[in-house]
């Protein structure tokens, strides 16, 4: 009788779950960036308006926050995931 060896390859469910976590993190990052830029109390919008190219600065800020949240959520989800 042959012994079954476990594969070291991740299952497809793990990749989908990590992608779901990343998508949720990106959505939360977008909301967080929009809150920071639209509420004048934080002053982020005023700083962006003072730059040479406000539209490019805003896009860079929002994109950076979204990517940071997405990567953080994907890493956290992959670490906390037990058996999928």
mmCIF file of the N, C-alpha and C atoms, coordinates in Angstrom:
data_MODEL
# 
_entry.id   MODEL 
# 
loop_
_atom_site.group_PDB 
_atom_site.id 
_atom_site.type_symbol 
_atom_site.label_atom_id 
_atom_site.label_alt_id 
_atom_site.label_comp_id 
_atom_site.label_asym_id 
_atom_site.label_entity_id 
_atom_site.label_seq_id 
_atom_site.pdbx_PDB_ins_code 
_atom_site.Cartn_x 
_atom_site.Cartn_y 
_atom_site.Cartn_z 
_atom_site.occupancy 
_atom_site.B_iso_or_equiv 
_atom_site.pdbx_formal_charge 
_atom_site.auth_seq_id 
_atom_site.auth_comp_id 
_atom_site.auth_asym_id 
_atom_site.auth_atom_id 
_atom_site.pdbx_PDB_model_num 
ATOM 1   N N  . UNK A 1 1  ? 0.834   -1.175 0.000  1.00 0.00 ? 1  UNK A N  1 
ATOM 2   C CA . UNK A 1 1  ? 0.000   0.000  0.000  1.00 0.00 ? 1  UNK A CA 1 
ATOM 3   C C  . UNK A 1 1  ? 0.884   1.245  0.000  1.00 0.00 ? 1  UNK A C  1 
ATOM 4   N N  . UNK A 1 2  ? 0.576   2.164  -0.909 1.00 0.00 ? 2  UNK A N  1 
ATOM 5   C CA . UNK A 1 2  ? 1.367   3.382  -1.030 1.00 0.00 ? 2  UNK A CA 1 
ATOM 6   C C  . UNK A 1 2  ? 0.892   4.432  -0.025 1.00 0.00 ? 2  UNK A C  1 
ATOM 7   N N  . UNK A 1 3  ? 1.851   5.156  0.502  1.00 0.00 ? 3  UNK A N  1 
ATOM 8   C CA . UNK A 1 3  ? 1.538   6.223  1.451  1.00 0.00 ? 3  UNK A CA 1 
ATOM 9   C C  . UNK A 1 3  ? 1.302   7.507  0.661  1.00 0.00 ? 3  UNK A C  1 
ATOM 10  N N  . UNK A 1 4  ? 0.217   8.193  0.996  1.00 0.00 ? 4  UNK A N  1 
ATOM 11  C CA . UNK A 1 4  ? -0.094  9.438  0.312  1.00 0.00 ? 4  UNK A CA 1 
ATOM 12  C C  . UNK A 1 4  ? 0.755   10.562 0.876  1.00 0.00 ? 4  UNK A C  1 
ATOM 13  N N  . UNK A 1 5  ? 1.418   11.291 -0.015 1.00 0.00 ? 5  UNK A N  1 
ATOM 14  C CA . UNK A 1 5  ? 2.234   12.419 0.417  1.00 0.00 ? 5  UNK A CA 1 
ATOM 15  C C  . UNK A 1 5  ? 1.409   13.708 0.311  1.00 0.00 ? 5  UNK A C  1 
ATOM 16  N N  . UNK A 1 6  ? 1.604   14.580 1.272  1.00 0.00 ? 6  UNK A N  1 
ATOM 17  C CA . UNK A 1 6  ? 0.935   15.874 1.229  1.00 0.00 ? 6  UNK A CA 1 
ATOM 18  C C  . UNK A 1 6  ? 1.647   16.781 0.242  1.00 0.00 ? 6  UNK A C  1 
ATOM 19  N N  . UNK A 1 7  ? 0.886   17.506 -0.492 1.00 0.00 ? 7  UNK A N  1 
ATOM 20  C CA . UNK A 1 7  ? 1.455   18.445 -1.451 1.00 0.00 ? 7  UNK A CA 1 
ATOM 21  C C  . UNK A 1 7  ? 1.828   19.745 -0.741 1.00 0.00 ? 7  UNK A C  1 
ATOM 22  N N  . UNK A 1 8  ? 2.946   20.327 -1.133 1.00 0.00 ? 8  UNK A N  1 
ATOM 23  C CA . UNK A 1 8  ? 3.357   21.606 -0.572 1.00 0.00 ? 8  UNK A CA 1 
ATOM 24  C C  . UNK A 1 8  ? 2.707   22.778 -1.289 1.00 0.00 ? 8  UNK A C  1 
ATOM 25  N N  . UNK A 1 9  ? 1.987   22.510 -2.368 1.00 0.00 ? 9  UNK A N  1 
ATOM 26  C CA . UNK A 1 9  ? 1.331   23.571 -3.120 1.00 0.00 ? 9  UNK A CA 1 
ATOM 27  C C  . UNK A 1 9  ? 0.092   24.054 -2.371 1.00 0.00 ? 9  UNK A C  1 
ATOM 28  N N  . UNK A 1 10 ? -0.133  25.369 -2.345 1.00 0.00 ? 10 UNK A N  1 
ATOM 29  C CA . UNK A 1 10 ? -1.334  25.862 -1.674 1.00 0.00 ? 10 UNK A CA 1 
ATOM 30  C C  . UNK A 1 10 ? -2.584  25.500 -2.465 1.00 0.00 ? 10 UNK A C  1 
ATOM 31  N N  . UNK A 1 11 ? -3.676  25.317 -1.750 1.00 0.00 ? 11 UNK A N  1 
ATOM 32  C CA . UNK A 1 11 ? -4.934  24.994 -2.402 1.00 0.00 ? 11 UNK A CA 1 
ATOM 33  C C  . UNK A 1 11 ? -5.506  26.239 -3.061 1.00 0.00 ? 11 UNK A C  1 
ATOM 34  N N  . UNK A 1 12 ? -6.414  26.032 -3.993 1.00 0.00 ? 12 UNK A N  1 
ATOM 35  C CA . UNK A 1 12 ? -7.018  27.168 -4.699 1.00 0.00 ? 12 UNK A CA 1 
ATOM 36  C C  . UNK A 1 12 ? -7.845  28.013 -3.744 1.00 0.00 ? 12 UNK A C  1 
ATOM 37  N N  . UNK A 1 13 ? -8.434  27.402 -2.733 1.00 0.00 ? 13 UNK A N  1 
ATOM 38  C CA . UNK A 1 13 ? -9.243  28.140 -1.767 1.00 0.00 ? 13 UNK A CA 1 
ATOM 39  C C  . UNK A 1 13 ? -8.427  29.139 -0.970 1.00 0.00 ? 13 UNK A C  1 
ATOM 40  N N  . UNK A 1 14 ? -7.159  28.829 -0.738 1.00 0.00 ? 14 UNK A N  1 
ATOM 41  C CA . UNK A 1 14 ? -6.289  29.739 0.003  1.00 0.00 ? 14 UNK A CA 1 
ATOM 42  C C  . UNK A 1 14 ? -6.030  30.997 -0.816 1.00 0.00 ? 14 UNK A C  1 
ATOM 43  N N  . UNK A 1 15 ? -5.765  30.840 -2.082 1.00 0.00 ? 15 UNK A N  1 
ATOM 44  C CA . UNK A 1 15 ? -5.503  32.004 -2.942 1.00 0.00 ? 15 UNK A CA 1 
ATOM 45  C C  . UNK A 1 15 ? -6.732  32.895 -3.052 1.00 0.00 ? 15 UNK A C  1 
ATOM 46  N N  . UNK A 1 16 ? -7.909  32.300 -3.152 1.00 0.00 ? 16 UNK A N  1 
ATOM 47  C CA . UNK A 1 16 ? -9.141  33.077 -3.235 1.00 0.00 ? 16 UNK A CA 1 
ATOM 48  C C  . UNK A 1 16 ? -9.388  33.811 -1.924 1.00 0.00 ? 16 UNK A C  1 
ATOM 49  N N  . UNK A 1 17 ? -9.131  33.159 -0.801 1.00 0.00 ? 17 UNK A N  1 
ATOM 50  C CA . UNK A 1 17 ? -9.336  33.792 0.500  1.00 0.00 ? 17 UNK A CA 1 
ATOM 51  C C  . UNK A 1 17 ? -8.369  34.958 0.701  1.00 0.00 ? 17 UNK A C  1 
ATOM 52  N N  . UNK A 1 18 ? -7.118  34.786 0.299  1.00 0.00 ? 18 UNK A N  1 
ATOM 53  C CA . UNK A 1 18 ? -6.143  35.882 0.418  1.00 0.00 ? 18 UNK A CA 1 
ATOM 54  C C  . UNK A 1 18 ? -6.533  37.026 -0.506 1.00 0.00 ? 18 UNK A C  1 
ATOM 55  N N  . UNK A 1 19 ? -7.018  36.736 -1.699 1.00 0.00 ? 19 UNK A N  1 
ATOM 56  C CA . UNK A 1 19 ? -7.480  37.785 -2.613 1.00 0.00 ? 19 UNK A CA 1 
ATOM 57  C C  . UNK A 1 19 ? -8.693  38.514 -2.040 1.00 0.00 ? 19 UNK A C  1 
ATOM 58  N N  . UNK A 1 20 ? -9.577  37.795 -1.362 1.00 0.00 ? 20 UNK A N  1 
ATOM 59  C CA . UNK A 1 20 ? -10.723 38.436 -0.724 1.00 0.00 ? 20 UNK A CA 1 
ATOM 60  C C  . UNK A 1 20 ? -10.273 39.385 0.382  1.00 0.00 ? 20 UNK A C  1 
ATOM 61  N N  . UNK A 1 21 ? -9.315  38.951 1.178  1.00 0.00 ? 21 UNK A N  1 
ATOM 62  C CA . UNK A 1 21 ? -8.783  39.813 2.233  1.00 0.00 ? 21 UNK A CA 1 
ATOM 63  C C  . UNK A 1 21 ? -8.132  41.059 1.637  1.00 0.00 ? 21 UNK A C  1 
ATOM 64  N N  . UNK A 1 22 ? -7.392  40.884 0.561  1.00 0.00 ? 22 UNK A N  1 
ATOM 65  C CA . UNK A 1 22 ? -6.749  42.028 -0.085 1.00 0.00 ? 22 UNK A CA 1 
ATOM 66  C C  . UNK A 1 22 ? -7.795  43.003 -0.627 1.00 0.00 ? 22 UNK A C  1 
ATOM 67  N N  . UNK A 1 23 ? -8.852  42.492 -1.218 1.00 0.00 ? 23 UNK A N  1 
ATOM 68  C CA . UNK A 1 23 ? -9.906  43.358 -1.750 1.00 0.00 ? 23 UNK A CA 1 
ATOM 69  C C  . UNK A 1 23 ? -10.599 44.126 -0.632 1.00 0.00 ? 23 UNK A C  1 
ATOM 70  N N  . UNK A 1 24 ? -10.849 43.466 0.487  1.00 0.00 ? 24 UNK A N  1 
ATOM 71  C CA . UNK A 1 24 ? -11.457 44.157 1.626  1.00 0.00 ? 24 UNK A CA 1 
ATOM 72  C C  . UNK A 1 24 ? -10.525 45.232 2.164  1.00 0.00 ? 24 UNK A C  1 
ATOM 73  N N  . UNK A 1 25 ? -9.228  44.944 2.219  1.00 0.00 ? 25 UNK A N  1 
ATOM 74  C CA . UNK A 1 25 ? -8.266  45.929 2.686  1.00 0.00 ? 25 UNK A CA 1 
ATOM 75  C C  . UNK A 1 25 ? -8.183  47.128 1.760  1.00 0.00 ? 25 UNK A C  1 
ATOM 76  N N  . UNK A 1 26 ? -8.239  46.888 0.455  1.00 0.00 ? 26 UNK A N  1 
ATOM 77  C CA . UNK A 1 26 ? -8.208  47.988 -0.507 1.00 0.00 ? 26 UNK A CA 1 
ATOM 78  C C  . UNK A 1 26 ? -9.445  48.859 -0.351 1.00 0.00 ? 26 UNK A C  1 
ATOM 79  N N  . UNK A 1 27 ? -10.604 48.251 -0.143 1.00 0.00 ? 27 UNK A N  1 
ATOM 80  C CA . UNK A 1 27 ? -11.827 49.032 0.050  1.00 0.00 ? 27 UNK A CA 1 
ATOM 81  C C  . UNK A 1 27 ? -11.745 49.866 1.333  1.00 0.00 ? 27 UNK A C  1 
ATOM 82  N N  . UNK A 1 28 ? -11.239 49.275 2.400  1.00 0.00 ? 28 UNK A N  1 
ATOM 83  C CA . UNK A 1 28 ? -11.088 50.026 3.647  1.00 0.00 ? 28 UNK A CA 1 
ATOM 84  C C  . UNK A 1 28 ? -10.062 51.148 3.499  1.00 0.00 ? 28 UNK A C  1 
ATOM 85  N N  . UNK A 1 29 ? -8.991  50.899 2.758  1.00 0.00 ? 29 UNK A N  1 
ATOM 86  C CA . UNK A 1 29 ? -7.992  51.930 2.503  1.00 0.00 ? 29 UNK A CA 1 
ATOM 87  C C  . UNK A 1 29 ? -8.564  53.092 1.722  1.00 0.00 ? 29 UNK A C  1 
ATOM 88  N N  . UNK A 1 30 ? -9.419  52.794 0.750  1.00 0.00 ? 30 UNK A N  1 
ATOM 89  C CA . UNK A 1 30 ? -10.058 53.852 -0.030 1.00 0.00 ? 30 UNK A CA 1 
ATOM 90  C C  . UNK A 1 30 ? -10.943 54.713 0.856  1.00 0.00 ? 30 UNK A C  1 
ATOM 91  N N  . UNK A 1 31 ? -11.724 54.082 1.716  1.00 0.00 ? 31 UNK A N  1 
ATOM 92  C CA . UNK A 1 31 ? -12.596 54.830 2.628  1.00 0.00 ? 31 UNK A CA 1 
ATOM 93  C C  . UNK A 1 31 ? -11.758 55.682 3.581  1.00 0.00 ? 31 UNK A C  1 
ATOM 94  N N  . UNK A 1 32 ? -10.693 55.113 4.126  1.00 0.00 ? 32 UNK A N  1 
ATOM 95  C CA . UNK A 1 32 ? -9.831  55.844 5.050  1.00 0.00 ? 32 UNK A CA 1 
ATOM 96  C C  . UNK A 1 32 ? -9.188  57.045 4.363  1.00 0.00 ? 32 UNK A C  1 
ATOM 97  N N  . UNK A 1 33 ? -8.686  56.863 3.150  1.00 0.00 ? 33 UNK A N  1 
ATOM 98  C CA . UNK A 1 33 ? -8.050  57.963 2.417  1.00 0.00 ? 33 UNK A CA 1 
ATOM 99  C C  . UNK A 1 33 ? -9.059  59.056 2.082  1.00 0.00 ? 33 UNK A C  1 
ATOM 100 N N  . UNK A 1 34 ? -10.267 58.674 1.707  1.00 0.00 ? 34 UNK A N  1 
ATOM 101 C CA . UNK A 1 34 ? -11.280 59.675 1.393  1.00 0.00 ? 34 UNK A CA 1 
ATOM 102 C C  . UNK A 1 34 ? -11.697 60.447 2.638  1.00 0.00 ? 34 UNK A C  1 
ATOM 103 N N  . UNK A 1 35 ? -11.786 59.759 3.778  1.00 0.00 ? 35 UNK A N  1 
ATOM 104 C CA . UNK A 1 35 ? -12.097 60.454 5.028  1.00 0.00 ? 35 UNK A CA 1 
ATOM 105 C C  . UNK A 1 35 ? -10.986 61.444 5.373  1.00 0.00 ? 35 UNK A C  1 
ATOM 106 N N  . UNK A 1 36 ? -9.739  61.016 5.229  1.00 0.00 ? 36 UNK A N  1 
ATOM 107 C CA . UNK A 1 36 ? -8.624  61.914 5.544  1.00 0.00 ? 36 UNK A CA 1 
ATOM 108 C C  . UNK A 1 36 ? -8.584  63.138 4.641  1.00 0.00 ? 36 UNK A C  1 
ATOM 109 N N  . UNK A 1 37 ? -8.912  62.969 3.383  1.00 0.00 ? 37 UNK A N  1 
ATOM 110 C CA . UNK A 1 37 ? -8.795  64.091 2.451  1.00 0.00 ? 37 UNK A CA 1 
ATOM 111 C C  . UNK A 1 37 ? -10.020 64.993 2.461  1.00 0.00 ? 37 UNK A C  1 
ATOM 112 N N  . UNK A 1 38 ? -11.180 64.495 2.825  1.00 0.00 ? 38 UNK A N  1 
ATOM 113 C CA . UNK A 1 38 ? -12.406 65.298 2.744  1.00 0.00 ? 38 UNK A CA 1 
ATOM 114 C C  . UNK A 1 38 ? -12.749 66.028 4.041  1.00 0.00 ? 38 UNK A C  1 
ATOM 115 N N  . UNK A 1 39 ? -12.290 65.558 5.204  1.00 0.00 ? 39 UNK A N  1 
ATOM 116 C CA . UNK A 1 39 ? -12.593 66.223 6.474  1.00 0.00 ? 39 UNK A CA 1 
ATOM 117 C C  . UNK A 1 39 ? -11.495 67.253 6.741  1.00 0.00 ? 39 UNK A C  1 
ATOM 118 N N  . UNK A 1 40 ? -11.862 68.523 6.831  1.00 0.00 ? 40 UNK A N  1 
ATOM 119 C CA . UNK A 1 40 ? -10.834 69.567 6.974  1.00 0.00 ? 40 UNK A CA 1 
ATOM 120 C C  . UNK A 1 40 ? -10.096 69.537 8.314  1.00 0.00 ? 40 UNK A C  1 
ATOM 121 N N  . UNK A 1 41 ? -10.615 68.865 9.312  1.00 0.00 ? 41 UNK A N  1 
ATOM 122 C CA . UNK A 1 41 ? -9.977  68.807 10.626 1.00 0.00 ? 41 UNK A CA 1 
ATOM 123 C C  . UNK A 1 41 ? -8.574  68.203 10.546 1.00 0.00 ? 41 UNK A C  1 
ATOM 124 N N  . UNK A 1 42 ? -8.384  67.224 9.679  1.00 0.00 ? 42 UNK A N  1 
ATOM 125 C CA . UNK A 1 42 ? -7.091  66.541 9.577  1.00 0.00 ? 42 UNK A CA 1 
ATOM 126 C C  . UNK A 1 42 ? -6.058  67.352 8.803  1.00 0.00 ? 42 UNK A C  1 
ATOM 127 N N  . UNK A 1 43 ? -6.469  68.205 7.905  1.00 0.00 ? 43 UNK A N  1 
ATOM 128 C CA . UNK A 1 43 ? -5.560  69.071 7.172  1.00 0.00 ? 43 UNK A CA 1 
ATOM 129 C C  . UNK A 1 43 ? -4.841  68.419 6.002  1.00 0.00 ? 43 UNK A C  1 
ATOM 130 N N  . UNK A 1 44 ? -5.175  67.194 5.676  1.00 0.00 ? 44 UNK A N  1 
ATOM 131 C CA . UNK A 1 44 ? -4.499  66.503 4.576  1.00 0.00 ? 44 UNK A CA 1 
ATOM 132 C C  . UNK A 1 44 ? -4.910  67.118 3.235  1.00 0.00 ? 44 UNK A C  1 
ATOM 133 N N  . UNK A 1 45 ? -6.184  67.456 3.107  1.00 0.00 ? 45 UNK A N  1 
ATOM 134 C CA . UNK A 1 45 ? -6.653  68.066 1.867  1.00 0.00 ? 45 UNK A CA 1 
ATOM 135 C C  . UNK A 1 45 ? -5.993  69.410 1.596  1.00 0.00 ? 45 UNK A C  1 
ATOM 136 N N  . UNK A 1 46 ? -5.788  70.198 2.664  1.00 0.00 ? 46 UNK A N  1 
ATOM 137 C CA . UNK A 1 46 ? -5.123  71.496 2.498  1.00 0.00 ? 46 UNK A CA 1 
ATOM 138 C C  . UNK A 1 46 ? -3.675  71.319 2.066  1.00 0.00 ? 46 UNK A C  1 
ATOM 139 N N  . UNK A 1 47 ? -3.004  70.331 2.620  1.00 0.00 ? 47 UNK A N  1 
ATOM 140 C CA . UNK A 1 47 ? -1.615  70.062 2.212  1.00 0.00 ? 47 UNK A CA 1 
ATOM 141 C C  . UNK A 1 47 ? -1.537  69.609 0.759  1.00 0.00 ? 47 UNK A C  1 
ATOM 142 N N  . UNK A 1 48 ? -2.492  68.811 0.344  1.00 0.00 ? 48 UNK A N  1 
ATOM 143 C CA . UNK A 1 48 ? -2.505  68.347 -1.044 1.00 0.00 ? 48 UNK A CA 1 
ATOM 144 C C  . UNK A 1 48 ? -2.772  69.518 -1.985 1.00 0.00 ? 48 UNK A C  1 
ATOM 145 N N  . UNK A 1 49 ? -3.657  70.429 -1.576 1.00 0.00 ? 49 UNK A N  1 
ATOM 146 C CA . UNK A 1 49 ? -3.955  71.594 -2.417 1.00 0.00 ? 49 UNK A CA 1 
ATOM 147 C C  . UNK A 1 49 ? -2.761  72.522 -2.572 1.00 0.00 ? 49 UNK A C  1 
ATOM 148 N N  . UNK A 1 50 ? -1.841  72.518 -1.622 1.00 0.00 ? 50 UNK A N  1 
ATOM 149 C CA . UNK A 1 50 ? -0.664  73.385 -1.693 1.00 0.00 ? 50 UNK A CA 1 
ATOM 150 C C  . UNK A 1 50 ? 0.433   72.836 -2.601 1.00 0.00 ? 50 UNK A C  1 
ATOM 151 N N  . UNK A 1 51 ? 0.297   71.603 -3.057 1.00 0.00 ? 51 UNK A N  1 
ATOM 152 C CA . UNK A 1 51 ? 1.345   71.006 -3.889 1.00 0.00 ? 51 UNK A CA 1 
ATOM 153 C C  . UNK A 1 51 ? 1.297   71.575 -5.312 1.00 0.00 ? 51 UNK A C  1 
ATOM 154 N N  . UNK A 1 52 ? 2.328   71.274 -6.082 1.00 0.00 ? 52 UNK A N  1 
ATOM 155 C CA . UNK A 1 52 ? 2.403   71.770 -7.467 1.00 0.00 ? 52 UNK A CA 1 
ATOM 156 C C  . UNK A 1 52 ? 1.333   71.148 -8.360 1.00 0.00 ? 52 UNK A C  1 
ATOM 157 N N  . UNK A 1 53 ? 1.084   69.851 -8.186 1.00 0.00 ? 53 UNK A N  1 
ATOM 158 C CA . UNK A 1 53 ? 0.096   69.128 -8.983 1.00 0.00 ? 53 UNK A CA 1 
ATOM 159 C C  . UNK A 1 53 ? -0.874  68.437 -8.021 1.00 0.00 ? 53 UNK A C  1 
ATOM 160 N N  . UNK A 1 54 ? -1.942  69.128 -7.603 1.00 0.00 ? 54 UNK A N  1 
ATOM 161 C CA . UNK A 1 54 ? -2.842  68.564 -6.582 1.00 0.00 ? 54 UNK A CA 1 
ATOM 162 C C  . UNK A 1 54 ? -3.529  67.266 -7.007 1.00 0.00 ? 54 UNK A C  1 
ATOM 163 N N  . UNK A 1 55 ? -3.901  67.152 -8.283 1.00 0.00 ? 55 UNK A N  1 
ATOM 164 C CA . UNK A 1 55 ? -4.598  65.937 -8.717 1.00 0.00 ? 55 UNK A CA 1 
ATOM 165 C C  . UNK A 1 55 ? -3.667  64.728 -8.674 1.00 0.00 ? 55 UNK A C  1 
ATOM 166 N N  . UNK A 1 56 ? -2.430  64.905 -9.110 1.00 0.00 ? 56 UNK A N  1 
ATOM 167 C CA . UNK A 1 56 ? -1.474  63.803 -9.076 1.00 0.00 ? 56 UNK A CA 1 
ATOM 168 C C  . UNK A 1 56 ? -1.111  63.445 -7.641 1.00 0.00 ? 56 UNK A C  1 
ATOM 169 N N  . UNK A 1 57 ? -0.986  64.444 -6.783 1.00 0.00 ? 57 UNK A N  1 
ATOM 170 C CA . UNK A 1 57 ? -0.667  64.187 -5.376 1.00 0.00 ? 57 UNK A CA 1 
ATOM 171 C C  . UNK A 1 57 ? -1.799  63.446 -4.694 1.00 0.00 ? 57 UNK A C  1 
ATOM 172 N N  . UNK A 1 58 ? -3.034  63.844 -4.976 1.00 0.00 ? 58 UNK A N  1 
ATOM 173 C CA . UNK A 1 58 ? -4.191  63.162 -4.399 1.00 0.00 ? 58 UNK A CA 1 
ATOM 174 C C  . UNK A 1 58 ? -4.256  61.714 -4.873 1.00 0.00 ? 58 UNK A C  1 
ATOM 175 N N  . UNK A 1 59 ? -4.034  61.494 -6.162 1.00 0.00 ? 59 UNK A N  1 
ATOM 176 C CA . UNK A 1 59 ? -4.060  60.129 -6.699 1.00 0.00 ? 59 UNK A CA 1 
ATOM 177 C C  . UNK A 1 59 ? -2.953  59.277 -6.080 1.00 0.00 ? 59 UNK A C  1 
ATOM 178 N N  . UNK A 1 60 ? -1.769  59.855 -5.914 1.00 0.00 ? 60 UNK A N  1 
ATOM 179 C CA . UNK A 1 60 ? -0.659  59.116 -5.306 1.00 0.00 ? 60 UNK A CA 1 
ATOM 180 C C  . UNK A 1 60 ? -0.953  58.787 -3.846 1.00 0.00 ? 60 UNK A C  1 
ATOM 181 N N  . UNK A 1 61 ? -1.522  59.742 -3.114 1.00 0.00 ? 61 UNK A N  1 
ATOM 182 C CA . UNK A 1 61 ? -1.843  59.520 -1.705 1.00 0.00 ? 61 UNK A CA 1 
ATOM 183 C C  . UNK A 1 61 ? -2.897  58.428 -1.545 1.00 0.00 ? 61 UNK A C  1 
ATOM 184 N N  . UNK A 1 62 ? -3.974  58.538 -2.311 1.00 0.00 ? 62 UNK A N  1 
ATOM 185 C CA . UNK A 1 62 ? -5.054  57.552 -2.213 1.00 0.00 ? 62 UNK A CA 1 
ATOM 186 C C  . UNK A 1 62 ? -4.556  56.175 -2.652 1.00 0.00 ? 62 UNK A C  1 
ATOM 187 N N  . UNK A 1 63 ? -3.793  56.113 -3.723 1.00 0.00 ? 63 UNK A N  1 
ATOM 188 C CA . UNK A 1 63 ? -3.255  54.829 -4.193 1.00 0.00 ? 63 UNK A CA 1 
ATOM 189 C C  . UNK A 1 63 ? -2.310  54.195 -3.191 1.00 0.00 ? 63 UNK A C  1 
ATOM 190 N N  . UNK A 1 64 ? -1.470  55.002 -2.570 1.00 0.00 ? 64 UNK A N  1 
ATOM 191 C CA . UNK A 1 64 ? -0.531  54.468 -1.579 1.00 0.00 ? 64 UNK A CA 1 
ATOM 192 C C  . UNK A 1 64 ? -1.262  53.923 -0.366 1.00 0.00 ? 64 UNK A C  1 
ATOM 193 N N  . UNK A 1 65 ? -2.254  54.652 0.120  1.00 0.00 ? 65 UNK A N  1 
ATOM 194 C CA . UNK A 1 65 ? -3.020  54.186 1.281  1.00 0.00 ? 65 UNK A CA 1 
ATOM 195 C C  . UNK A 1 65 ? -3.775  52.903 0.935  1.00 0.00 ? 65 UNK A C  1 
ATOM 196 N N  . UNK A 1 66 ? -4.353  52.844 -0.251 1.00 0.00 ? 66 UNK A N  1 
ATOM 197 C CA . UNK A 1 66 ? -5.081  51.640 -0.656 1.00 0.00 ? 66 UNK A CA 1 
ATOM 198 C C  . UNK A 1 66 ? -4.153  50.433 -0.739 1.00 0.00 ? 66 UNK A C  1 
ATOM 199 N N  . UNK A 1 67 ? -2.978  50.605 -1.324 1.00 0.00 ? 67 UNK A N  1 
ATOM 200 C CA . UNK A 1 67 ? -2.036  49.489 -1.456 1.00 0.00 ? 67 UNK A CA 1 
ATOM 201 C C  . UNK A 1 67 ? -1.540  49.036 -0.087 1.00 0.00 ? 67 UNK A C  1 
ATOM 202 N N  . UNK A 1 68 ? -1.261  49.995 0.805  1.00 0.00 ? 68 UNK A N  1 
ATOM 203 C CA . UNK A 1 68 ? -0.793  49.619 2.147  1.00 0.00 ? 68 UNK A CA 1 
ATOM 204 C C  . UNK A 1 68 ? -1.860  48.824 2.898  1.00 0.00 ? 68 UNK A C  1 
ATOM 205 N N  . UNK A 1 69 ? -3.093  49.276 2.848  1.00 0.00 ? 69 UNK A N  1 
ATOM 206 C CA . UNK A 1 69 ? -4.167  48.550 3.519  1.00 0.00 ? 69 UNK A CA 1 
ATOM 207 C C  . UNK A 1 69 ? -4.386  47.181 2.872  1.00 0.00 ? 69 UNK A C  1 
ATOM 208 N N  . UNK A 1 70 ? -4.329  47.118 1.542  1.00 0.00 ? 70 UNK A N  1 
ATOM 209 C CA . UNK A 1 70 ? -4.538  45.845 0.852  1.00 0.00 ? 70 UNK A CA 1 
ATOM 210 C C  . UNK A 1 70 ? -3.469  44.822 1.175  1.00 0.00 ? 70 UNK A C  1 
ATOM 211 N N  . UNK A 1 71 ? -2.210  45.235 1.170  1.00 0.00 ? 71 UNK A N  1 
ATOM 212 C CA . UNK A 1 71 ? -1.120  44.307 1.499  1.00 0.00 ? 71 UNK A CA 1 
ATOM 213 C C  . UNK A 1 71 ? -1.207  43.881 2.948  1.00 0.00 ? 71 UNK A C  1 
ATOM 214 N N  . UNK A 1 72 ? -1.501  44.819 3.833  1.00 0.00 ? 72 UNK A N  1 
ATOM 215 C CA . UNK A 1 72 ? -1.627  44.482 5.249  1.00 0.00 ? 72 UNK A CA 1 
ATOM 216 C C  . UNK A 1 72 ? -2.754  43.497 5.509  1.00 0.00 ? 72 UNK A C  1 
ATOM 217 N N  . UNK A 1 73 ? -3.895  43.700 4.870  1.00 0.00 ? 73 UNK A N  1 
ATOM 218 C CA . UNK A 1 73 ? -5.020  42.788 5.055  1.00 0.00 ? 73 UNK A CA 1 
ATOM 219 C C  . UNK A 1 73 ? -4.726  41.416 4.452  1.00 0.00 ? 73 UNK A C  1 
ATOM 220 N N  . UNK A 1 74 ? -4.049  41.379 3.307  1.00 0.00 ? 74 UNK A N  1 
ATOM 221 C CA . UNK A 1 74 ? -3.711  40.088 2.693  1.00 0.00 ? 74 UNK A CA 1 
ATOM 222 C C  . UNK A 1 74 ? -2.727  39.311 3.553  1.00 0.00 ? 74 UNK A C  1 
ATOM 223 N N  . UNK A 1 75 ? -1.715  39.988 4.078  1.00 0.00 ? 75 UNK A N  1 
ATOM 224 C CA . UNK A 1 75 ? -0.751  39.301 4.945  1.00 0.00 ? 75 UNK A CA 1 
ATOM 225 C C  . UNK A 1 75 ? -1.402  38.828 6.235  1.00 0.00 ? 75 UNK A C  1 
ATOM 226 N N  . UNK A 1 76 ? -2.236  39.671 6.823  1.00 0.00 ? 76 UNK A N  1 
ATOM 227 C CA . UNK A 1 76 ? -2.926  39.275 8.051  1.00 0.00 ? 76 UNK A CA 1 
ATOM 228 C C  . UNK A 1 76 ? -3.865  38.107 7.792  1.00 0.00 ? 76 UNK A C  1 
ATOM 229 N N  . UNK A 1 77 ? -4.594  38.160 6.687  1.00 0.00 ? 77 UNK A N  1 
ATOM 230 C CA . UNK A 1 77 ? -5.504  37.065 6.361  1.00 0.00 ? 77 UNK A CA 1 
ATOM 231 C C  . UNK A 1 77 ? -4.777  35.763 6.097  1.00 0.00 ? 77 UNK A C  1 
ATOM 232 N N  . UNK A 1 78 ? -3.606  35.831 5.440  1.00 0.00 ? 78 UNK A N  1 
ATOM 233 C CA . UNK A 1 78 ? -2.875  34.595 5.164  1.00 0.00 ? 78 UNK A CA 1 
ATOM 234 C C  . UNK A 1 78 ? -2.265  34.018 6.430  1.00 0.00 ? 78 UNK A C  1 
ATOM 235 N N  . UNK A 1 79 ? -1.886  34.870 7.367  1.00 0.00 ? 79 UNK A N  1 
ATOM 236 C CA . UNK A 1 79 ? -1.318  34.367 8.619  1.00 0.00 ? 79 UNK A CA 1 
ATOM 237 C C  . UNK A 1 79 ? -2.395  33.776 9.513  1.00 0.00 ? 79 UNK A C  1 
ATOM 238 N N  . UNK A 1 80 ? -3.533  34.438 9.596  1.00 0.00 ? 80 UNK A N  1 
ATOM 239 C CA . UNK A 1 80 ? -4.591  33.994 10.509 1.00 0.00 ? 80 UNK A CA 1 
ATOM 240 C C  . UNK A 1 80 ? -5.443  32.865 9.940  1.00 0.00 ? 80 UNK A C  1 
ATOM 241 N N  . UNK A 1 81 ? -5.278  32.569 8.655  1.00 0.00 ? 81 UNK A N  1 
ATOM 242 C CA . UNK A 1 81 ? -6.046  31.500 8.035  1.00 0.00 ? 81 UNK A CA 1 
ATOM 243 C C  . UNK A 1 81 ? -5.530  30.143 8.518  1.00 0.00 ? 81 UNK A C  1 
ATOM 244 N N  . UNK A 1 82 ? -6.413  29.305 8.994  1.00 0.00 ? 82 UNK A N  1 
ATOM 245 C CA . UNK A 1 82 ? -5.974  28.003 9.497  1.00 0.00 ? 82 UNK A CA 1 
ATOM 246 C C  . UNK A 1 82 ? -5.987  26.965 8.366  1.00 0.00 ? 82 UNK A C  1 
ATOM 247 N N  . UNK A 1 83 ? -7.072  26.295 8.171  1.00 0.00 ? 83 UNK A N  1 
ATOM 248 C CA . UNK A 1 83 ? -7.157  25.272 7.121  1.00 0.00 ? 83 UNK A CA 1 
ATOM 249 C C  . UNK A 1 83 ? -8.339  25.594 6.216  1.00 0.00 ? 83 UNK A C  1 
ATOM 250 N N  . UNK A 1 84 ? -7.991  26.006 4.998  1.00 0.00 ? 84 UNK A N  1 
ATOM 251 C CA . UNK A 1 84 ? -9.059  26.300 4.030  1.00 0.00 ? 84 UNK A CA 1 
ATOM 252 C C  . UNK A 1 84 ? -9.030  25.235 2.974  1.00 0.00 ? 84 UNK A C  1 
# 
